[in-house]
Amino acid sequence: MSTDADSTARAEQQRLQQELLRRARTTAARRAPDTSERAVRDAAQSGRVPLSRAQRRMWLMERLGGAGDSYHVPFATRVRGPFDAATLATALTSLVARHTILRTCYGDQDGEAFQEVLPAPPTVAVPVVDTAPANAPALLREEAARPFNLAAGEAVRARVLRHGPQDHTVLLTFHHIAVDGGSLETLADELAALYTAAVDGSGGRVLAVPPQYADYARREHDEIARLQPELDRWSGLLADATPPRLPLPAASRSTHPSAAVHTAPLPPALPHGLRALGAEQRATLFAVSLTAAFAALHRLTGDDDLVIGVAGTHRSGTAMRGLVGLCVNTLPVRVDASNDPSFTELLHRVRDALLEAQRHRHLPFDLVLERLGATARGTDGTALIRVTSDVLGEPTVLRLPGTSAEYVDVPTGGAKFALSYGLDLGDAEHPTVLVQFDPSALDDAAAQATVRDYAAVLEAAVTGPELALSKLPGLGTPPRPSATGDSTPDGADHPAAHALRAHPQVADALVVRPVQGPPVAYAVLNDSAGPSGNELLGLLRRSLAPESVPAAVTLLDALPETAAGTLDTAGLPGPPAPSGPSSPRAGAVTEGFASLLGLTPSPDDDFFALGGHSLVAVQLAERLRTGLGLPLTGLDVLQARTPRALTALLDERAAQQATARTTSKPARSRTVRPGTVLVTGATGGVGAFIVRELAAQGRPVLALARPESAHLIATEGVDVVAGDLTDLAGLRDAVRDADAVIHAACTFTRPEVDLAAMETMVDAWSRGPFVFVSSVDAYGHPHADQVLEESPPCEPVSPYGMAKMDCEAMVLRAAGTDGRGGASAVRSPIVWGAHERLREQLRWGALGTLYQAARRGEPIELPRPGTGGHPWYGAAWVHAAALARAVTECLDRPVHGVANAVSGHVSWHDLAHDLTELLGTRGEVHETDAVPRDLDHRWHYDSHRLARPLRAKPGEDRRTVLAEMIDGMTGDNA
């Protein structure tokens, strides 16, 4: 039955929605978009849309973990001539408004992924960093490697390096889930057109309304059911194919795939000869290059039945012209290289196989893999497409009016495949061949040999195409894949022992074969902070043949020795007992396997042989992580592979958590001690200090943290619940379980998520106080230089500041109603403290330009006091520990409104002096009459309401906290 209170609540909600809509319309009106932008926005469809199959692969790679920056797409251009970063920001903002895929967020519900278009942002930031050209490669690499937050709709970011008044490097970094190679050409062309229009104010050429990726994804999803007959046929053609056997390296040193490259030059006239050969044989240059890759791979592996993956595209017809998004598809090309064919004969085989693959280019390859199941993997779990080939043309650059454009290569650290062959024709005068490879999957000497063979085959194909492959000149002695059998030695000479000793954190290792059972490895680490036994075992699984992988890796402080100083094998501990089938974790693993794969496994059944694939690995990891409260990723599942190994990994992580808590008493239950405080963002830069302060006060805490970092919290009186702001049901339950709430989490870039999370939390809030950690950005740009607490906002207010203000309004209106306690909105400025998230903000946040200039000892330009009529320019700051005290004070003494939390104010001149001294650099400070946008800050914030808890304690002065933050940065991260 509806009540007056219900009606009032609904009316208030409607009023809030109307106010948000009014503000959105006002912002849109201020932007005054052109008709093409408006048409795009009107045509955009709202709601959740299934991922395309290509996107689903990217999403799975992110969810599996371990992909690093393999799927980042850096696009950099050296621009010489007149250039304006603000104009580029205007053009980039319009570009993001045009293409909804650049403002699309990703999530999942009940294990199924979806995408959802977000509103166009009012502006897209283009930070500018002053640096010498010599420093550019490291800065570009660092920026390109920064992780994306796909759940927040982050698909593109920009950074400009200014080398001189008319010398800049422009870097746009995309996530591959939103773009492919064809998209880059479209984006570069349109961005240049929008920049030109912004420069001359004429509006430029009219850009056609582009097709939107969400519509393409819908069509693909709807058509999958009709593809089954073709899928059956294509899967049949690949049914017994296996991945190429590559010569393995001595050891794998990293849990993340890295990329290495070897190149070889070609004669300048060779590409013309290759094209002529192709024309004679009714084949393209691509087919000729692919044939050389097959010949080189045949020589590398000794295998006759080979599969190489090539990139196909779903783009076809005028309807998809101008579409930005991920439209690539992997095409497996299967070729028989037996009977020592000539290059011409092999070319005919490759040409026919390539045509067959292209006839099936509309079939998403991951559907084929799912149909093939375990048969599409090697005995060690490697995927069918381990090797790829491509022809590289002239790279895309950003061509802006009145400037010259030079392509800048920004390598990413990850290798997508074990081995990739490439014919690079980007420089017509200096053609080259290259191989990119994963050093953990291919021996370096073998990679060098195969790039030489690849080049030799291409040259020999022009001069002697009728020669048999074995007779082609210039080829080296073929390496062969590592193979071990029953004669595999034990002890220090075992391949696993060699691989372990090659690890930089392992001091010594050996392998022992017990009387019964498989061999066991023992390793001694250089220090206690090295990898776990299960992590080392995972590395061995990825770098050794299956028969060379021991059953377990046991860590020892030292290998036991006899009195004579020789190895005492009798002193070695026995092999670890297998996880008991009745243990809770073993039962959960078995149940998870059975539920997701449809059959009950034995302890040593292989995940892939049971029909497992990437999506199932993600689902199994999330199921176990949630049910057991232990950190686990899909990549862990793929590496463990068997229920026994996965259980052992979970047992190890449970032991690590227990060890972390040995110095603390068990967390107290609310039934024993009422007053539980929910803290959101508990592992963030602010939340971590708040949890620490509450624990020091003896208050029981319920800490909300992302699943991947929840295990980091191990403090007395703290219970952990995994979740984030997008999990509204989990938020609601967490608030209902708490007697007080401190909301410190924030997306920073996605206001609608922050608003939805706050609305959910306020709705579930039924008792006790509520403290919201807000921001001084909610004040906007006050007219007065001195800002009193609860001063009204002044335009312009950033979307971030507006979201903070709207969240404050929600919680303050609800305070004191229906049993709720008092509410406090604590507005903080820049937060400093010894925490990695806060260090990251110092490096690249609001003060990033100033910090980076100080770090490199470059000249620092600061606004002169009095510029623009303002006597002072600088920033307010607060120590994270002081902020935590102020926030927790509000639990007992709510301010029933807005309070500022400020430790002090520092001028830009003093801050620059502090940074250069602490960093040990000598950058000169120059005062100018210009006020850069990121330094246009001149406000002092009053903070008398929380003055007592904000009073500085020893070690909380500005210089000390900055020193602590900088001391915690090392190497390239400094």
N, C-alpha and C positions, 0 to 999 in steps of 0.2 A: 504494500500500500504506500502510495506517495505521501510524503509529509511536507510541511512548510519548509523544514530544513533542507529536504531534497530539492524542492523547487528553488530555494535560495541558492543552493550550491550549483544547480544547473544554470541558473541565470548568471551567476558569477563566472562560471566557466565559459558561457557564451560571450560575456562581456570581454573576458580575457582574449578569447579567440578573435573577436572582432578588432580588439586593439592591436593584436599581433598582425592581423591582416592589413589594418590601416597603415601600420608602420612599414610593412613590406611594400605596400603600394606607394607610400611616400618615397621610400628609398628608390624604387623603380622609376618613379617620376623624376627624381633628381638625376638619375643616370641618363634619362632621355634617350633610350635606345632607338636605333633606326628600325625601319619597317621589317628588314630581314630578321633582326633579333626578335622583334615582337612576334613575328610569324613563327619562329622557332619555338618560342616560349608557349604560344597558344597551341601549337601542334603537339607539344610534348605531352605524353600520357603519363599519368601518375600511377602509383601502385607498384607492387612487387612483380618482377618479371623473372622467369627462369634464366639461368645462365646459359650461354651458348656452350657447346661442348668444348670449344677451345678455351673459353673463360674458365670452365670447370676444371680444366687441367691446371691453369694458373692458380686457381683458388686452392686446389688440393696441394700444390707445391707449397703454398704459404702455410696451409694448415698442418702439413706433415712436419714442417720445421726443417732447418738445415739448408734451405735454398739460398740464404744470404742475399746477395744482390744479383744473383744469376738472371733474374727476370726484371731488372731495372734497365731502362732504355735511355741512356744519356745522349743528348743531341747538342753538340757544342760547335760554335762558330767564332772564329777570330774576326772581329768587325773593326775595320780601320776607316776612319772618317767621322763626320758628325753623327753622334748617337745620343739619344736621350732615354734614360731608363724609365722615367715616369711615363713617357709616351709608349714604351714597350709594355708597361703595366696596363695602360688603357687598352692597348691592342690585345694583350693576352686575356684580359677580363672579358672582352667581347668574344674572343675565340672560345673561351670556356662556356660562355652563354650560348654560342651557336651549337656546340657539340655536347649533348647531354652525357655522353660516355665519359667526358672529362670531369663530371661532377656526379658520379654515380657511386653509391656505397654498396657494400656487399655484406651479407649475413647468411645465417642458415636457421631453419626452423625444422625440428624433428629430423635433423640430418640432411635436409635438402637445402642446397644453396639457392639464394635469390639475389637479384640486384634491384636497386631502387634509385630513381633519379632524384637529386636534391635541387632545391632552388638555386638559381644562378647567384653567385656571390657578388656583393657590391663592388668588390675589388679583389684582384689577385696580386699579392705582394711580389715585388722584384727587388730583393736586397742587393746592395752594391758593396763590394769589398775592394778596397784599394790594395793592390799588390803588384810586385814586379813580375814580369813574364816568367822568370825562372821559378817562381813559387807556384805558378798556375797549375802544373800537372798534379801536384799533391792536393791542392785545394779542390780541384775538379774531381779527383778520385774520391776524396772524402765526402764531398757533397753528393756525388752519384751513389755512394754506398749507403747513405742514410736510409733507414727503413721507412716504408710507407705504412700508413694506417688505412687499409682498405675499408675497414668498418666505418671510418669517418668520411669516406668519399674522397680520400686524397689520391689523385692519380697523376698530377703534374705539379711540379714546383720549379721555380726559377731562381737563378743567382747570376749576377753580373760581376765579373772581375774587371776593375778599371786599372789599366796599366799606364795610361796617360790621358790627356784631354781628348784625344781622338784615336784611342787604341783600347779596345775592350774585348773580352771574351764573354760571350753570352751562352749560358748553359741552361737548357731545359731538360729536366729529368722526368721521364714518364714511367709508369708501371706497365709492363707488357700486357696486363689484363685489359688495358684500355687502348693500346695502339699496336700496330705492326709496321713493317717497312713501308707498305703502301700508304698508311696513315701519315707517316712522317712527311712524305712529299706534299700531301694535301695540307697538312698543318703549317708547314714552312711557307707554302704559297699564300695561304689565307692570312697567316700572321703578318707577312710582309705587306699584303694589301691593306690590312687593317691599320698597320703602323703608318703606311703612306697616307691613308685617309686622315689619321689623327695628326700627322705632321702638317699637311697643307690645308686641313679644314674643309676640303671640298667634298668630302664624303667618299671620294675614290670610286673605283668600279663597284657595281652592285654585285654582291655575292649571292648566288642562288641559295635558296633554302635547302640545307643538306638533308639527306636521309639520316635517320637516327638508329643507333645500334640496337636499342631495345626492341624496335620493330623487327629487325633482322633476327634477333635471338628468339622472339616469339615464333616467327615463321619456321625457323629451324626446329624448334621444339615440337611444333605441330606436325612437321613432316616426317619425324623420325619413324613413326609407326609404318609408314609406307616404304621404308627403306629395307625392310627385313629380307625380301628375296635377294636383293643385291648384296646385302650383308652376308647372307649365307654363302653366296658364290665367292665373294672376295675372301672371306674367312677360310673357305675350303682351299683356295690357292695358297694360303699362308699357313695351313694347318700344321705342317711338320717343320716349319722354318725355325732355326735356333739363332741366338745372338752370336756374332763373331767371337772367336776365342783370341783375346789380345794378350801379348806378352806382358806379364804382370810386373809391377815394380817390386823392389826389395821390401818396401814397407809403405804403409799409408800413415802420414804424420798428422792428419787433421780429421776432425769429425765433419768438416764442411768441404764440399767439392771446390777446388781451386782451379784456375785455368793457367796453362802454359802454352806458349806459341813458338814454333820453329818455322822459318821461312827459307826459301831458296829462290834465287833470281832466274828469270827466263830471258832468252834473246828477244829484243824488241819486235822482230818480225814474226815471232812464233804465233801470236794470236791470229794473224792473217792466214798463216798456213793451216792452223786448226780449223778456221772457218771454211777454208777451201776444201779441206778433207771432209768436213761435215756436209758441205753442199754436194760433193761427189757421191756420198753414201746416203743422201736424203736424211740427214740428221742435223740437229742444231748444235751450236757450239756447246750448249749445256750438256747435251748427250755425249759429245766427245770428251768433255772434261770429266763427266761422271764415269765414262768408260775407263779413263786413266785412274780414277779413284778405285774402281773395282780391281784393276790390275795391281795397283799398289797394295790394296788390302789382301788380295789373294796371295801376294808374295809375303806379306807380313804374317798372315795366319796359317797359310798352307791349306786353307779350306777351299772347297770348290763351290759349295752352296752358300751364297753370301746374300745378306740383306743390308742395303744402305738406305737411309731415310733422306728424302728431299722435301723441300717446302712447297706446298701447293697453296692455292688461294680459293676462297669461296666467292670472291668478287667476280661478277659477270653481269653484263648488260648495263644499259644506261641507268637503270633504277638504282644501282649501287654506286654510281659515280659520285665521288666526294664523300663516301662513307668513311668515317673515322671509327676504328675499333679493331678488335682482334679477329681477323678473317682468315688466318692461316690454318692449314691442315697438314699434318705429317703424312707423306705418301711413302709407304714401304716399297722399295724396288728390289725384287728378288731375281738374282741372276745366277745361272749355272756357268762357272768358269772352268769346267773340267775339260780334259783332253787337250790341254795346251793350245788354245785357239790363237789365231793371229789377232792383232789389234782390230783389224777390220771385222773379223768374224765376231769378236767380243762386242764391238760397237753395234753390230746388228742385233745381238742378243739384248744388249742394254737398251737400244732404241725401242724394241718391241715391248720389253718389260716396262719401260717408262711410259709408253703409250697406254699400256694396260692399267698402270697405276693412275694415270691422269683420267682415264675413263671412270675411275671410282673416287675422284677428288672430292666429291660432295659427300662421301661417307666419312663421318668423323672417326678418326683413327682410334680414339679411346673406346668406341663401340666395338671395333674390330678386336682390340686387346681384351675387352671383357668377354667377348664371344670365344676367343682362343683360350683364355684362362691360363693355367700354369704352363701349357705347352708353348706359350709365347715367351717364356723365360728360360734362361740357362739353369744349370743345376745349382749355381750359386745365387740364383734369384735375380740376375741381371736382366734388364728389359730387352725386348727384341731389337729396338732401334738404339743401338749403342754408337753407331757410326753414321755420319751425315756428310753431304757434299753440296757445294754451292759455287756459283760464279758471282764474283763481287764486282759491281760496276762503280761508276763515279759516285761518291757519297753525297747525300743531300746536305745543303748548307742553307743558312738563313740569309737571304739577299735583301738588304734594306736599302732604301733610296740614298744615293750619294755616297755609298760606302763600298769597300771591297770586302769579299767574304772568303775566308779560308777555313776549310774543314779542320776540326781539332778532334783527335782520337782520344776518347776517355774509356780506358779498359775497365770492365767490371771484373770482380774477383772470381766469379763462379763459372764453372764449365757446365753447360747444359747437357753435353753428351761426353762419352768417354773419348771420342776421336771425331774430328771434323776436318775434312779436306776442303780447301778453297783455292780457286783460281782468281787472283786479284788483278783486275784490269782497270782499277781506278786511275792509275797513272799510266797513260798510253806509252810513254817512253821507257817505263821501268816496270813491266809486268812481273809478277811474282806468283809463286805458289806458297801456301802456308798450311800448316796443320795446327789446330788448337786442340788441346787434349787435357784430360784430368790426370794429374800426376799420380793420383791414388789408384787409377785404373789401367795406366799404360806406362811401361818403362820408358824413361827419358831417351835412352840410347835407341830404343826401337822407334820412338817418335822421330828422332833425327834421321834414322835410316829410311823411314817411310816417306818423309817429305822429299828426300833426295830421289827416292824411287819414283815418286809422283812426278817430279820434274823431268826425270830421265824418260819416263814413259811418254809424256807429252811431246818431248823433243823427238823421240824415236818414232812416234806415231806419224809425224810429218815426213820423215825421211824414209821409213821402212814400214808402212802400215800392214804389209803382208807377212812380215816376220812373225813367227810364233812368239808368245810372251816370254818363253824361256830364252829366246835368242836375242831379245832386245838389248842393244848396247847400253852401257852406263849403269846397270843395276848392280847393287851390292849383294853380299851374302845374306840371304833372308834369315831374319830372326825367327824364332818359333815360340809359341805360347808356353809359359811355364807349365810343367806337368810333373806331378809327383804320384807315386803309387805306393805299393806296400813296402818298397825299399826306402821310404822316407826315413832319414836318420833321426835319432832322438838326441837328447842332451843339448849342448850349445850349438850344434850344427843343424838342428831342425829348422825348417823355413820359418816357423812361427817364432823361434828364438831369435833368428836374424832380424825378423820384422820388428819384434819388440825392442831389441837393442838399438834399432835405427830410430826409434821414437825419441824425440829430444828430451822427454821427461823420464825416460827409463834408464837406469844406471846399469842393470844387468838382468839377464833372463836365461832360462833354460826350459826344456820340455822333457818330461818323464813319462814313459809308457808303463802304467801299472800292470801287474800280472793279469788282471781282468779289467776290461773296459777300455775306453778311448784314452789317448794321451792327455796330459794335464800340463799347463804352462805355469811357471812361477816367474814373477817379475819383482825387481827392486826399484823403487822410484828414487829420483834425486831428492825429492822432499815430499812432505805429507800433502801438499796441495795439488798433486798431479791427478791424472785420470783414475777412475775406478777400474776394478777388474773387468766389469761388464763393458765399460767404454772401450777398453783395450781389446776385448773379445770382439766387439762390433767392428773395430778397425781391421782385425785379422780376417773377419768374414768378408770384408769388402776388398781385401788386397791379396788374399791367398786362394788357391784352389780349395774346394770343399774338403778334400781328403787331407789337407794340411792344417786344417783348423782344429785346435784342441777343444776338449769339452769345456774347459774353464780356464780362466787366468786368475791365479791366486797371488795376492800382493804380500810380500814379505819385507821386513825391515832389513834383512840381510840373508844371503844364501848360507846355510849352515856349513861349517868346515870341521874337519877332523883336527886332531892335535898337530898333524903334519902340515896343515894348511890346505889340504885337498878338499874337494866337495864331499860333504857327508850326506848322501842321498837318503840314508836312514833317518836323518834329522828333519827331512821335509815333511810337512803335514800331508795327510792323505788327501785324496780328491774331495772336494766339498760334497756333502751329502745332497742328493737331488731333493728339490722341494717336494715335501710330502703332498700326496694328492688330496689329503684331507685338510690342509691348511686353508684359512679363509681366502688368502690371495690366490692360491692355486685354484680353488673352487670358482672364484670370480673370473679368473682367466678362462677356465674351461667353459663356464657358462657363457661368457662373452663370445668365444669362438663358436659355440654351438648355436647361439641365438642369431649371430650375424652370417654364419656360413652354412647353417642348416644341418650340421652333423656334429656329433660329439667327438672331439679329437683325442688321440692318445698323447701322452706328454711330449713325444718327439715328432709328432706330425708337423709337416712344413706348411706354413701359412699360405704360400703360393700354390702348393700342390692341392690344398683344400679349396682352391678357387678364390683366394684372397686377392685384393688389389688395393689401390691407393685409397679409394673412398672408404672401403671397409676398414682399412688401417686407421683412418681418421676417426671413424665412428667407434671402433673398438677402444682407441686411446681415450676418447672423450668419455665413454662409458666407464672405463676403469678409473680414470682420473676423478670423475665425479663420485663414483661409488666407494672408492678406497681413500680418497683425499690425498693422493700421491701424484707428483708431477709425472706426466707421461705424454709423449707426442706420437703422432703417426709414424714418424721416422724411426722412433724406438721400436715400434711394432715390426716395421719392415726389416730392421736390422736384427732383432731377436729371432723372429720367424717361427719359433716353436713355443708351445705353451710352457714347457719347462724353462727355457731361457728367459721368456718374458716374466714368468713368476720370480725367477732369480733376480732379475733386474728390479722388480717391484720390492722384493724382500730387501735388496740392498738400499733402495731409496727410503724404505721405511726405517731401516737401521740408521741411515744418515739423519733423518728427522729426529729419531729418538736420541741420538748422540748430541744433536744440537740443543736438545732440551734437558740434558743430564744435569746441567748446572741450575736448572729452574724447577720449581715445583710444578706439578701438573696443573693445567688450566682449571680453574674452579667453575663449577656449574652455576647457572643462575639460580637453581633451586637452593644452592648453598649460600650464595651471595648475591642478593638483588642489586640492581643498579647497573646492569650491563649497558655499555655505550657502544653503539654501532659507529664505526669509522669507515667511510668510503675512501677509495684511493689510498689504501693503507700502506702500499709500498712506494707511493709517489714521494716527491721531494718534500711536500708539506705533511702528507699523511703519516709518513714514517716517524717524523718528529712528534706528531700528536700521539701516536700509539705509544711511543717511548715515554712521553710525559704521563699519560694515563696509567701505564704500567708502573711507573715510579710512584704514583699516588696510590697504588693498590686498587685501582678500579678495574673490574672485569671488562674486557673488551671483546667485541665481535668485529673482526677486521674483514672488510670486503676488499678482495684483491683479484687481479686477473689470474686465470688458471695457471699460466706459465710462470708466474712469480709468487703464487700463494705459498709455496714451500719455503720461501725465504724468511717468513715470519715465524720466529720461535722464541716467544717472550712469555714470561710468567703472566698468567691471567688472561692470555689472549687466545681466543678461538678464531679460526679462519674459515670464511666461506668464500668459495671461488665465484667470481662474477664480475660484471662491469655495467656501465650505464645503459647498454643496449638490452640487457636482460631484465626487462621490467618486472616479470613475475618473481625473479630472484630478489630484486630490490624490495618489492612489496613484502615478501616473506621476511627478509632481513630486518626491515623497519618494525614489523609487527612483533619480532622476537626481542626487540631492544627496549630499554627503559629510557634511553636518551639517544640522540642522533647528532653526529658531527659529519657534515657533508663536505668533504674536501676534494672529491673527484671532479674532473672537468675534462671535456674533450678539446677545449681551446679553439677548435676550428669548425665545430658542428653544433651551432646553437640549438637547432631543433631537437637534437638528442638530449642536450642539457635540460631543455624545457620539459620534454616528455618525462625524463627521469625525475625532475623535481616534482612535477604534477603527481607522478606515481607515489613518490615518497611522502608527500604531504597528505595524499589520500589515505595512505596506510598508517600515518602517524596518529597515535591515539593516546599517548601519555608521555610525560616527561618533557624536558627541554629539547630544542632543536637549534643547532648552531650551523650556520652556513658560511663557509669560507668564500668570500666574494673578492672583488677587486676594485681598486680605485679607478679603474677604467670606466666604472659606472658613472663617475662624475662627468665624463666627457672632457670638454675643453673649457673649464670655468673662466669667466672674465677676470676674476680677481686672482692674484697670485697666492693668496692665503685661502685655503679651502677648509671650511668648518665641517664637522661631522653632520651628516644628513643635509648638506647643501644640495639644492636641486641640480639636476644634470643640465649641462649646456652643450648644444650642438657644436661640432659633430660628435656623436657617440658611436663608437665602433660596434659592429655586430656582436663582438665578444662582450663589450661593456653593456650593450643593451640586453643581451641574454642574462647577464649577471643581475641587472636591475629587475628584470621580469621575474627571475627566480626569487629574488629578495621579496618582491611583492607577494608572491604566492605564499611563502612561509610566514611572513609577517601578518598577512590577513587571517591565516588559519590559527595563529597562536591564541591560546586561551579558550578555544572553542572545543566542545565535545570531549572534554577531559584532557586536551592537549596542554602542555606547559608553555613557558615563555619561549620567545624566539630571539635570536641575535644574528645579525648579518655583519660579519667582520670583514671589512674591506682592507686588503693588503696591497702594498706596492710590490716592487721587485723583492723576491725572497732569496736570501743567501744562506748557505749552510753546507756542511760537509756531506753531500749526498750526490750521487752520480747524475740524477735528473736535474738538480740545481746547477751542477757544473755544466751540463749540456746547455742549459738556458743561458748561462754566462757566456759560453762560447758562441752560441748561434741564435740567442733570443734577441730581446729588444736592444741589448747592448753589444750584440755580436760584432757589428762593424767596428766599434771602438776597441773591443777586446782584441780582435784579430789584427788591427793595425798596431796595437801595443805589443802583441806577441811577436810580430815580425819586425819591430823596430822601425816602422815606417812613419812618415810625418802624419800628425794627427791634427785635423782642422776642427776647431771648436767655435761656437758662436761667441762673439765678444759680449760681455755684460753690457746691458743697455740697448742691444740690438732689438728693434721692434718695440722699444719702450719698456722692456722688461729687465730689471736690474740683475737677474740671476737665472742661470740655466743649469740644470742638474737633475737628479733623481732622488726620490724617496726610496728607502730600503728598510727591510725588517729581517732580523735574524730568525731563522726557522725555529730555533728553540724558544725565543721570546714569543713568536707567533703562536706556538703550541701552548705556551702558558696562558696567553690571552684567550685563546679559543676554549681551553678547558675551564678557565675562570668563568666563562659564560654559562657553563652547565649549572653552577651554583648561584650565579648572579647574572641572570639574563639582562641584556641592555634594552630589551623590548624595542629594538629599532636598529639603526646602523651605527657602527663604531669603527674607527680607523685603527689599524695596528701598524705603527711606524716606529722603527728604532732610531732613525735619523735621516738626514738629507745630506747629499754630497754633490758638490758642483762637478761639472764635467772636467774642469781643469784639475781638481784634486783627485778625482777618480783616475784620470789618465796618468797622473803622477804616481798614484798607488800601483797601478797595473804595470807600468814600465819598470818601476823599482822591483816589484815582486817577481816579474818575469825576467829581470836582468837584461832588459833591452834599453836602447837610448833614443827612442822615437821623439822627435821634436814636436812641441805643441805650437800650433799657429792659430791665432784668433782671427776670425773673419766676420764680416757683416752679414754673411749668409747663415741661415739656420737650416741645416739638413733635417729632413722629415723625422728621422729616427732620434734626433737630438732636440727636437722642438718640445721640450718639457721644462716648465718653469714654476711648478706649483709646490707649495709646502702644505702638508696635510696635518691638521690638528688631530691629536690622539689622546685627549685628556680622559676619556671615559675608561680606557683600559691602561692608564698610565702605570698603575702599580705592577701588574704582571709583565708589562713591557720593560720595566726598569732593567737595564743591562746587568748581567752577571759577569764575573771575571771570564775573559776570553770571548766576550760577545761584541767587542768593538769592531769597527769596520776593517781595520788593517788585519786583525787576527783572523777573522772569518774569511777574508779574501785570500790570505796566505794558506789557510786550510784547504780551500777549494782548489787553488792553483797547485799546491803540493800534491793533491790527489790526482792530478793529470800527468800523464806520462807520454813520452814519445810524440807521435803524430796527434795524439789527443790533447796535448797541452794547449 
